[in-house]
Amino acid sequence: MSRPEIQVKGLHKSFGDNEVLRGIDLEIGQGEVVCVIGPSGSGKSTLLRCVNLLEEPTRGQVFVGGTELTDPDVDIDAVRRRIGMVFQQFNLFPHLTVTENLTLPQRRVLRRDKAQAARVAAENLERVGLSEKADAYPASLSGGQQQRVAIARALSMGPEVMLFDEPTSALDPELVGDVLAVMRMLADEGMTMMVVTHEMTFAREVADRVVFMDGGVVVEDGDPDQVIGRPTHARTRHFLSRLLDPAMAQVEEESSD
Amino acid sequence: MTTADTELQPRRKGLSRRRKRSLARGAQYVVFVAAVIAFAVGADWGRLRNQFAQWDIARRMFPDVITLALKNTVLYTLSGFVVGLALGMVIALMRLSSVGPYRWLAGLYIEIFRGLPALLIFIFIGVAVPLAFPGTEIVGGTYGKVALALGLVAAAYMAETIRAGIQAVPKGQLEAARSLGFSPARAMVSIIIPQAFRIILPPLTNELVLLFKDSSLVLFLGVTLEERELSKYGRDLASTTANSTPILVAGLCYLLVTIPLGFVVRRMEAKAQEAVR
């Protein structure tokens, strides 16, 4: 592995008095797929949003493709074009058709001409298996279809890195598979991916590495079989047991941190 | 038999609540019909018709009332609406700015122009501006003055409407646009504002109806014969003919536009409701 594609150094993030990230160090190599897991409130989504600076870190550095995003002189809009992001709530533009969702950013941001933008859009819609929905409006699509369009929209910008923020958490269970299949295809094609997820099967089968976060720090970081199969930390074991068998969880006293 | 069972039995004594309610509703209809009859019988229709419905006076108003007066009313309204929309957009964006002084200025503007009667603004434009800047003419003569006066008033209301519309667009839309590499300004123009306008189309059209009526205040600017709009035209003619028929005709001309517009607004609101579902 040469220079890491994503590098996070000593990252802190606070919202007022609430310190959400307490010193994160993380490296993701080119073509690597890293799944970030952890209980809600552990800071995993905030970490992901710091990687493309949707959240401004309080302290620390973020590098993507060798460019420091946290440098105040960097053109953040230019760097973000290289970083695709997929949201839990899809965030498609509801006033545009599926094709327009894919072409407008290319034309406005990358200044591609109409024909080229349309060609790239069609290619990416085909990749996610939704060519026949090209002229539909987002509201007429299922959640799974909307999320696949959102992935195609991000891909149309030609990103070097893809960030996924709980991409399947807002989906009906039977629609999760289609989205995961697209993500698996991307992983196989060698895309560098950082995925915040609760899908343990996906993490286990597709990820090169799994990072377990809790309380704003990385608790465990390693091979999926190790982190999910033989976790060394009690906190990881506790989280996984609740996730894999929620019905067996005991009522617990809320801890204050 | 327990008490609970007794309560569920039909009441034998007196009227039930449901019967009382239907009786009360019937009584209201009776009062309404009685009022209509009293009005129809009591009013002196002959004199009313004499004063307001002289057919030959009404006929003489055409085609000028349409080709001149209504045309000018529409022109004044539209120019005021365009100025108001442009200015309102700027003020709405200032109100949402992260720069404090912009927000305060916009807030001050809205408070002042929303609080003042439109009539005073017209007098101010007509009198104070020529006094303050002697020798300068507002571009477009009367049309420019009206566009400015109506626009200044409309902008205050529209700014608040536009701001609400922008804030009603989900936060995720801006985040998605930013993550695709849109600059804040470009995201606003390409993604947020088009969605905001969909949301505020009904209230904006309502604003158009209000402006349509407020355009009658042009009368206080002092206009030439050619620049008269519906109210002024109707009033002038009413005084030369010593009869109020022109007022009635002018009023009907307003309704000719406002009623269809109101219908369009309700249709759009219903459609917007559908889109949400």
Boltz contact constraints between the chains, C-beta under 6 A:
constraints:
  - contact:
      token1: [A, 52]
      token2: [B, 179]
      max_distance: 6.0
  - contact:
      token1: [A, 54]
      token2: [B, 175]
      max_distance: 6.0
  - contact:
      token1: [A, 77]
      token2: [B, 181]
      max_distance: 6.0
  - contact:
      token1: [A, 77]
      token2: [B, 183]
      max_distance: 6.0
  - contact:
      token1: [A, 80]
      token2: [B, 179]
      max_distance: 6.0
  - contact:
      token1: [A, 80]
      token2: [B, 181]
      max_distance: 6.0
  - contact:
      token1: [A, 81]
      token2: [B, 181]
      max_distance: 6.0
  - contact:
      token1: [A, 85]
      token2: [B, 179]
      max_distance: 6.0
  - contact:
      token1: [A, 89]
      token2: [B, 172]
      max_distance: 6.0
  - contact:
      token1: [A, 91]
      token2: [B, 172]
      max_distance: 6.0
  - contact:
      token1: [A, 91]
      token2: [B, 176]
      max_distance: 6.0
  - contact:
      token1: [A, 93]
      token2: [B, 191]
      max_distance: 6.0
  - contact:
      token1: [A, 95]
      token2: [B, 194]
      max_distance: 6.0
  - contact:
      token1: [A, 95]
      token2: [B, 195]
      max_distance: 6.0
  - contact:
      token1: [A, 105]
      token2: [B, 180]
      max_distance: 6.0
  - contact:
      token1: [A, 108]
      token2: [B, 186]
      max_distance: 6.0
  - contact:
      token1: [A, 108]
      token2: [B, 190]
      max_distance: 6.0
  - contact:
      token1: [A, 109]
      token2: [B, 181]
      max_distance: 6.0
  - contact:
      token1: [A, 109]
      token2: [B, 182]
      max_distance: 6.0
